[in-house]
Amino acid sequence: MQIMGKEEFNIKQALKKLEGIINWFESREEMDIEAGLEKVKEGAALIKKSRKELKKVENEFEKIKRELEEEDA
């Protein structure tokens, strides 16, 4: 299971992959436990990485906001 390994992580792509995982589960009449577990692991890894990336973006916005406030002072 590779979560966009060496490529730059892209939140939009991660969300599309998560949507695909949800659709996979919804389309199953009978659940393959092993395959389902792999999908859950993949989804959890995508969510974890997305949260980390969103935190980075939030920190960048906060930094820019502080810089702008310092200029105004």
Biopython code that builds the backbone (N, CA, C, O; Angstrom):
import numpy as np
from Bio.PDB.StructureBuilder import StructureBuilder

atoms = [
    (1, "MET", "N", (0.843, -1.178, 0.000)),
    (1, "MET", "CA", (0.000, 0.000, 0.000)),
    (1, "MET", "C", (0.886, 1.238, 0.000)),
    (1, "MET", "O", (1.571, 1.511, 0.985)),
    (2, "GLN", "N", (0.877, 1.978, -1.080)),
    (2, "GLN", "CA", (1.679, 3.194, -1.172)),
    (2, "GLN", "C", (0.755, 4.395, -1.189)),
    (2, "GLN", "O", (-0.163, 4.477, -2.006)),
    (3, "ILE", "N", (1.004, 5.316, -0.290)),
    (3, "ILE", "CA", (0.191, 6.525, -0.194)),
    (3, "ILE", "C", (0.973, 7.670, -0.811)),
    (3, "ILE", "O", (1.622, 8.447, -0.110)),
    (4, "MET", "N", (0.903, 7.765, -2.131)),
    (4, "MET", "CA", (1.553, 8.860, -2.841)),
    (4, "MET", "C", (2.970, 9.070, -2.322)),
    (4, "MET", "O", (3.352, 10.182, -1.957)),
    (5, "GLY", "N", (3.731, 8.006, -2.293)),
    (5, "GLY", "CA", (5.059, 7.954, -1.715)),
    (5, "GLY", "C", (5.996, 9.102, -1.991)),
    (5, "GLY", "O", (5.999, 10.090, -1.257)),
    (6, "LYS", "N", (6.796, 8.992, -3.044)),
    (6, "LYS", "CA", (7.837, 9.975, -3.301)),
    (6, "LYS", "C", (7.300, 11.223, -3.979)),
    (6, "LYS", "O", (7.962, 12.260, -4.009)),
    (7, "GLU", "N", (6.086, 11.115, -4.525)),
    (7, "GLU", "CA", (5.468, 12.289, -5.135)),
    (7, "GLU", "C", (5.070, 13.260, -4.028)),
    (7, "GLU", "O", (4.980, 12.884, -2.860)),
    (8, "GLU", "N", (4.834, 14.503, -4.409)),
    (8, "GLU", "CA", (4.349, 15.471, -3.435)),
    (8, "GLU", "C", (2.910, 15.115, -3.083)),
    (8, "GLU", "O", (2.093, 14.841, -3.963)),
    (9, "PHE", "N", (2.613, 15.122, -1.796)),
    (9, "PHE", "CA", (1.267, 14.780, -1.333)),
    (9, "PHE", "C", (0.287, 15.844, -1.796)),
    (9, "PHE", "O", (0.578, 17.039, -1.732)),
    (10, "ASN", "N", (-0.869, 15.409, -2.260)),
    (10, "ASN", "CA", (-1.892, 16.308, -2.769)),
    (10, "ASN", "C", (-3.205, 15.989, -2.053)),
    (10, "ASN", "O", (-3.741, 14.889, -2.190)),
    (11, "ILE", "N", (-3.713, 16.945, -1.297)),
    (11, "ILE", "CA", (-4.932, 16.721, -0.522)),
    (11, "ILE", "C", (-6.117, 16.414, -1.426)),
    (11, "ILE", "O", (-6.947, 15.565, -1.101)),
    (12, "LYS", "N", (-6.199, 17.098, -2.553)),
    (12, "LYS", "CA", (-7.308, 16.858, -3.477)),
    (12, "LYS", "C", (-7.294, 15.408, -3.974)),
    (12, "LYS", "O", (-8.339, 14.761, -4.036)),
    (13, "GLN", "N", (-6.118, 14.905, -4.326)),
    (13, "GLN", "CA", (-5.998, 13.511, -4.759)),
    (13, "GLN", "C", (-6.347, 12.557, -3.618)),
    (13, "GLN", "O", (-6.993, 11.531, -3.834)),
    (14, "ALA", "N", (-5.917, 12.901, -2.406)),
    (14, "ALA", "CA", (-6.221, 12.060, -1.250)),
    (14, "ALA", "C", (-7.730, 11.971, -1.037)),
    (14, "ALA", "O", (-8.256, 10.895, -0.752)),
    (15, "LEU", "N", (-8.423, 13.093, -1.173)),
    (15, "LEU", "CA", (-9.878, 13.094, -1.007)),
    (15, "LEU", "C", (-10.555, 12.240, -2.076)),
    (15, "LEU", "O", (-11.532, 11.546, -1.797)),
    (16, "LYS", "N", (-10.030, 12.294, -3.300)),
    (16, "LYS", "CA", (-10.589, 11.457, -4.373)),
    (16, "LYS", "C", (-10.368, 9.979, -4.063)),
    (16, "LYS", "O", (-11.247, 9.150, -4.301)),
    (17, "LYS", "N", (-9.191, 9.655, -3.532)),
    (17, "LYS", "CA", (-8.925, 8.258, -3.164)),
    (17, "LYS", "C", (-9.847, 7.813, -2.030)),
    (17, "LYS", "O", (-10.351, 6.691, -2.040)),
    (18, "LEU", "N", (-10.064, 8.693, -1.055)),
    (18, "LEU", "CA", (-10.984, 8.364, 0.036)),
    (18, "LEU", "C", (-12.403, 8.148, -0.489)),
    (18, "LEU", "O", (-13.105, 7.240, -0.044)),
    (19, "GLU", "N", (-12.815, 8.982, -1.428)),
    (19, "GLU", "CA", (-14.133, 8.812, -2.036)),
    (19, "GLU", "C", (-14.220, 7.462, -2.752)),
    (19, "GLU", "O", (-15.246, 6.782, -2.700)),
    (20, "GLY", "N", (-13.131, 7.089, -3.419)),
    (20, "GLY", "CA", (-13.089, 5.793, -4.084)),
    (20, "GLY", "C", (-13.201, 4.632, -3.104)),
    (20, "GLY", "O", (-13.854, 3.628, -3.386)),
    (21, "ILE", "N", (-12.560, 4.780, -1.958)),
    (21, "ILE", "CA", (-12.647, 3.739, -0.926)),
    (21, "ILE", "C", (-14.079, 3.626, -0.409)),
    (21, "ILE", "O", (-14.597, 2.523, -0.235)),
    (22, "ILE", "N", (-14.713, 4.767, -0.164)),
    (22, "ILE", "CA", (-16.107, 4.761, 0.300)),
    (22, "ILE", "C", (-16.999, 4.091, -0.742)),
    (22, "ILE", "O", (-17.847, 3.266, -0.402)),
    (23, "ASN", "N", (-16.808, 4.445, -2.001)),
    (23, "ASN", "CA", (-17.606, 3.843, -3.080)),
    (23, "ASN", "C", (-17.372, 2.344, -3.159)),
    (23, "ASN", "O", (-18.303, 1.581, -3.416)),
    (24, "TRP", "N", (-16.124, 1.917, -2.936)),
    (24, "TRP", "CA", (-15.798, 0.485, -2.960)),
    (24, "TRP", "C", (-16.616, -0.237, -1.902)),
    (24, "TRP", "O", (-17.214, -1.276, -2.184)),
    (25, "PHE", "N", (-16.649, 0.305, -0.682)),
    (25, "PHE", "CA", (-17.416, -0.331, 0.390)),
    (25, "PHE", "C", (-18.908, -0.339, 0.071)),
    (25, "PHE", "O", (-19.587, -1.343, 0.290)),
    (26, "GLU", "N", (-19.415, 0.772, -0.441)),
    (26, "GLU", "CA", (-20.846, 0.865, -0.728)),
    (26, "GLU", "C", (-21.282, -0.062, -1.854)),
    (26, "GLU", "O", (-22.445, -0.464, -1.907)),
    (27, "SER", "N", (-20.374, -0.402, -2.745)),
    (27, "SER", "CA", (-20.739, -1.232, -3.893)),
    (27, "SER", "C", (-20.654, -2.731, -3.612)),
    (27, "SER", "O", (-20.999, -3.534, -4.479)),
    (28, "ARG", "N", (-20.211, -3.117, -2.441)),
    (28, "ARG", "CA", (-20.050, -4.532, -2.102)),
    (28, "ARG", "C", (-21.336, -5.118, -1.569)),
    (28, "ARG", "O", (-21.954, -4.577, -0.652)),
    (29, "GLU", "N", (-21.730, -6.238, -2.161)),
    (29, "GLU", "CA", (-22.856, -6.990, -1.603)),
    (29, "GLU", "C", (-22.337, -7.925, -0.528)),
    (29, "GLU", "O", (-22.969, -8.095, 0.515)),
    (30, "GLU", "N", (-21.180, -8.532, -0.782)),
    (30, "GLU", "CA", (-20.523, -9.381, 0.207)),
    (30, "GLU", "C", (-19.141, -8.806, 0.464)),
    (30, "GLU", "O", (-18.439, -8.415, -0.469)),
    (31, "MET", "N", (-18.759, -8.758, 1.713)),
    (31, "MET", "CA", (-17.504, -8.119, 2.088)),
    (31, "MET", "C", (-16.376, -9.141, 2.164)),
    (31, "MET", "O", (-16.492, -10.166, 2.837)),
    (32, "ASP", "N", (-15.296, -8.850, 1.473)),
    (32, "ASP", "CA", (-14.047, -9.600, 1.602)),
    (32, "ASP", "C", (-13.297, -8.946, 2.763)),
    (32, "ASP", "O", (-12.807, -7.824, 2.636)),
    (33, "ILE", "N", (-13.212, -9.640, 3.880)),
    (33, "ILE", "CA", (-12.655, -9.065, 5.104)),
    (33, "ILE", "C", (-11.235, -8.567, 4.901)),
    (33, "ILE", "O", (-10.904, -7.465, 5.339)),
    (34, "GLU", "N", (-10.385, -9.355, 4.244)),
    (34, "GLU", "CA", (-8.989, -8.959, 4.047)),
    (34, "GLU", "C", (-8.884, -7.715, 3.167)),
    (34, "GLU", "O", (-8.127, -6.793, 3.470)),
    (35, "ALA", "N", (-9.643, -7.696, 2.083)),
    (35, "ALA", "CA", (-9.628, -6.536, 1.188)),
    (35, "ALA", "C", (-10.196, -5.316, 1.903)),
    (35, "ALA", "O", (-9.694, -4.204, 1.739)),
    (36, "GLY", "N", (-11.242, -5.526, 2.694)),
    (36, "GLY", "CA", (-11.832, -4.423, 3.443)),
    (36, "GLY", "C", (-10.853, -3.843, 4.448)),
    (36, "GLY", "O", (-10.771, -2.627, 4.618)),
    (37, "LEU", "N", (-10.115, -4.715, 5.108)),
    (37, "LEU", "CA", (-9.120, -4.252, 6.072)),
    (37, "LEU", "C", (-8.040, -3.423, 5.387)),
    (37, "LEU", "O", (-7.613, -2.401, 5.925)),
    (38, "GLU", "N", (-7.599, -3.847, 4.219)),
    (38, "GLU", "CA", (-6.594, -3.080, 3.474)),
    (38, "GLU", "C", (-7.131, -1.708, 3.078)),
    (38, "GLU", "O", (-6.412, -0.710, 3.132)),
    (39, "LYS", "N", (-8.393, -1.669, 2.682)),
    (39, "LYS", "CA", (-9.007, -0.382, 2.317)),
    (39, "LYS", "C", (-9.093, 0.530, 3.545)),
    (39, "LYS", "O", (-8.852, 1.732, 3.438)),
    (40, "VAL", "N", (-9.432, -0.030, 4.703)),
    (40, "VAL", "CA", (-9.501, 0.766, 5.931)),
    (40, "VAL", "C", (-8.121, 1.308, 6.282)),
    (40, "VAL", "O", (-7.986, 2.474, 6.651)),
    (41, "LYS", "N", (-7.100, 0.469, 6.167)),
    (41, "LYS", "CA", (-5.732, 0.915, 6.451)),
    (41, "LYS", "C", (-5.317, 2.033, 5.498)),
    (41, "LYS", "O", (-4.722, 3.027, 5.914)),
    (42, "GLU", "N", (-5.634, 1.861, 4.231)),
    (42, "GLU", "CA", (-5.297, 2.890, 3.236)),
    (42, "GLU", "C", (-6.021, 4.198, 3.556)),
    (42, "GLU", "O", (-5.421, 5.272, 3.516)),
    (43, "GLY", "N", (-7.312, 4.100, 3.874)),
    (43, "GLY", "CA", (-8.078, 5.294, 4.207)),
    (43, "GLY", "C", (-7.541, 5.992, 5.448)),
    (43, "GLY", "O", (-7.452, 7.219, 5.481)),
    (44, "ALA", "N", (-7.183, 5.217, 6.468)),
    (44, "ALA", "CA", (-6.644, 5.798, 7.699)),
    (44, "ALA", "C", (-5.328, 6.520, 7.420)),
    (44, "ALA", "O", (-5.088, 7.603, 7.955)),
    (45, "ALA", "N", (-4.485, 5.933, 6.596)),
    (45, "ALA", "CA", (-3.208, 6.569, 6.254)),
    (45, "ALA", "C", (-3.436, 7.862, 5.482)),
    (45, "ALA", "O", (-2.744, 8.853, 5.712)),
    (46, "LEU", "N", (-4.397, 7.857, 4.574)),
    (46, "LEU", "CA", (-4.724, 9.068, 3.811)),
    (46, "LEU", "C", (-5.252, 10.173, 4.726)),
    (46, "LEU", "O", (-4.889, 11.339, 4.570)),
    (47, "ILE", "N", (-6.099, 9.808, 5.669)),
    (47, "ILE", "CA", (-6.648, 10.792, 6.606)),
    (47, "ILE", "C", (-5.538, 11.368, 7.473)),
    (47, "ILE", "O", (-5.473, 12.580, 7.682)),
    (48, "LYS", "N", (-4.674, 10.510, 7.973)),
    (48, "LYS", "CA", (-3.568, 10.966, 8.822)),
    (48, "LYS", "C", (-2.665, 11.940, 8.065)),
    (48, "LYS", "O", (-2.309, 12.997, 8.584)),
    (49, "LYS", "N", (-2.300, 11.577, 6.842)),
    (49, "LYS", "CA", (-1.428, 12.439, 6.037)),
    (49, "LYS", "C", (-2.136, 13.744, 5.681)),
    (49, "LYS", "O", (-1.514, 14.806, 5.683)),
    (50, "SER", "N", (-3.423, 13.671, 5.379)),
    (50, "SER", "CA", (-4.185, 14.882, 5.037)),
    (50, "SER", "C", (-4.241, 15.836, 6.221)),
    (50, "SER", "O", (-4.073, 17.044, 6.056)),
    (51, "ARG", "N", (-4.475, 15.300, 7.406)),
    (51, "ARG", "CA", (-4.505, 16.150, 8.604)),
    (51, "ARG", "C", (-3.159, 16.844, 8.811)),
    (51, "ARG", "O", (-3.100, 18.027, 9.148)),
    (52, "LYS", "N", (-2.090, 16.093, 8.604)),
    (52, "LYS", "CA", (-0.740, 16.650, 8.764)),
    (52, "LYS", "C", (-0.512, 17.784, 7.763)),
    (52, "LYS", "O", (0.010, 18.839, 8.124)),
    (53, "GLU", "N", (-0.900, 17.564, 6.518)),
    (53, "GLU", "CA", (-0.724, 18.587, 5.483)),
    (53, "GLU", "C", (-1.597, 19.801, 5.751)),
    (53, "GLU", "O", (-1.157, 20.933, 5.551)),
    (54, "LEU", "N", (-2.832, 19.582, 6.201)),
    (54, "LEU", "CA", (-3.713, 20.699, 6.518)),
    (54, "LEU", "C", (-3.158, 21.527, 7.673)),
    (54, "LEU", "O", (-3.292, 22.750, 7.677)),
    (55, "LYS", "N", (-2.542, 20.876, 8.641)),
    (55, "LYS", "CA", (-1.923, 21.592, 9.755)),
    (55, "LYS", "C", (-0.768, 22.463, 9.255)),
    (55, "LYS", "O", (-0.594, 23.591, 9.717)),
    (56, "LYS", "N", (0.021, 21.937, 8.310)),
    (56, "LYS", "CA", (1.106, 22.723, 7.721)),
    (56, "LYS", "C", (0.557, 23.979, 7.045)),
    (56, "LYS", "O", (1.092, 25.074, 7.221)),
    (57, "VAL", "N", (-0.506, 23.810, 6.277)),
    (57, "VAL", "CA", (-1.114, 24.937, 5.573)),
    (57, "VAL", "C", (-1.651, 25.946, 6.581)),
    (57, "VAL", "O", (-1.466, 27.152, 6.415)),
    (58, "GLU", "N", (-2.313, 25.456, 7.623)),
    (58, "GLU", "CA", (-2.836, 26.339, 8.662)),
    (58, "GLU", "C", (-1.700, 27.135, 9.313)),
    (58, "GLU", "O", (-1.839, 28.334, 9.554)),
    (59, "ASN", "N", (-0.592, 26.473, 9.592)),
    (59, "ASN", "CA", (0.553, 27.156, 10.197)),
    (59, "ASN", "C", (1.122, 28.228, 9.266)),
    (59, "ASN", "O", (1.528, 29.296, 9.723)),
    (60, "GLU", "N", (1.153, 27.945, 7.969)),
    (60, "GLU", "CA", (1.632, 28.938, 7.006)),
    (60, "GLU", "C", (0.722, 30.163, 6.980)),
    (60, "GLU", "O", (1.203, 31.295, 6.933)),
    (61, "PHE", "N", (-0.601, 29.936, 7.010)),
    (61, "PHE", "CA", (-1.542, 31.057, 7.045)),
    (61, "PHE", "C", (-1.348, 31.883, 8.308)),
    (61, "PHE", "O", (-1.363, 33.113, 8.254)),
    (62, "GLU", "N", (-1.168, 31.222, 9.434)),
    (62, "GLU", "CA", (-0.953, 31.928, 10.703)),
    (62, "GLU", "C", (0.322, 32.760, 10.650)),
    (62, "GLU", "O", (0.353, 33.887, 11.145)),
    (63, "LYS", "N", (1.363, 32.211, 10.057)),
    (63, "LYS", "CA", (2.636, 32.932, 9.937)),
    (63, "LYS", "C", (2.454, 34.197, 9.090)),
    (63, "LYS", "O", (2.928, 35.272, 9.457)),
    (64, "ILE", "N", (1.772, 34.058, 7.969)),
    (64, "ILE", "CA", (1.521, 35.209, 7.089)),
    (64, "ILE", "C", (0.678, 36.251, 7.819)),
    (64, "ILE", "O", (0.941, 37.450, 7.720)),
    (65, "LYS", "N", (-0.332, 35.793, 8.550)),
    (65, "LYS", "CA", (-1.187, 36.714, 9.305)),
    (65, "LYS", "C", (-0.360, 37.497, 10.328)),
    (65, "LYS", "O", (-0.511, 38.713, 10.449)),
    (66, "ARG", "N", (0.512, 36.802, 11.064)),
    (66, "ARG", "CA", (1.357, 37.488, 12.059)),
    (66, "ARG", "C", (2.271, 38.507, 11.391)),
    (66, "ARG", "O", (2.443, 39.615, 11.898)),
    (67, "GLU", "N", (2.856, 38.137, 10.256)),
    (67, "GLU", "CA", (3.738, 39.061, 9.535)),
    (67, "GLU", "C", (2.986, 40.304, 9.098)),
    (67, "GLU", "O", (3.509, 41.414, 9.198)),
    (68, "LEU", "N", (1.777, 40.131, 8.620)),
    (68, "LEU", "CA", (0.966, 41.278, 8.198)),
    (68, "LEU", "C", (0.593, 42.147, 9.396)),
    (68, "LEU", "O", (0.599, 43.375, 9.303)),
    (69, "GLU", "N", (0.274, 41.519, 10.506)),
    (69, "GLU", "CA", (-0.071, 42.288, 11.707)),
    (69, "GLU", "C", (1.143, 43.062, 12.220)),
    (69, "GLU", "O", (0.997, 44.180, 12.714)),
    (70, "GLU", "N", (2.344, 42.479, 12.107)),
    (70, "GLU", "CA", (3.555, 43.174, 12.539)),
    (70, "GLU", "C", (3.836, 44.387, 11.659)),
    (70, "GLU", "O", (4.303, 45.417, 12.145)),
    (71, "GLU", "N", (3.549, 44.263, 10.367)),
    (71, "GLU", "CA", (3.747, 45.384, 9.448)),
    (71, "GLU", "C", (2.804, 46.534, 9.787)),
    (71, "GLU", "O", (3.169, 47.703, 9.661)),
    (72, "ASP", "N", (1.591, 46.196, 10.217)),
    (72, "ASP", "CA", (0.610, 47.220, 10.542)),
    (72, "ASP", "C", (0.888, 47.915, 11.873)),
    (72, "ASP", "O", (0.390, 49.013, 12.123)),
    (73, "ALA", "N", (1.680, 47.274, 12.720)),
    (73, "ALA", "CA", (1.936, 47.835, 14.060)),
    (73, "ALA", "C", (2.906, 48.978, 14.026)),
    (73, "ALA", "O", (3.221, 49.551, 15.069)),
]
sb = StructureBuilder()
sb.init_structure("model")
sb.init_model(0)
sb.init_chain("A")
sb.init_seg("    ")
for serial, (resi, resn, name, xyz) in enumerate(atoms, 1):
    if name == "N":
        sb.init_residue(resn, " ", resi, " ")
    sb.init_atom(name, np.array(xyz, "f"), 0.0, 1.0, " ", f" {name:<3s}", serial, name[0])
structure = sb.get_structure()
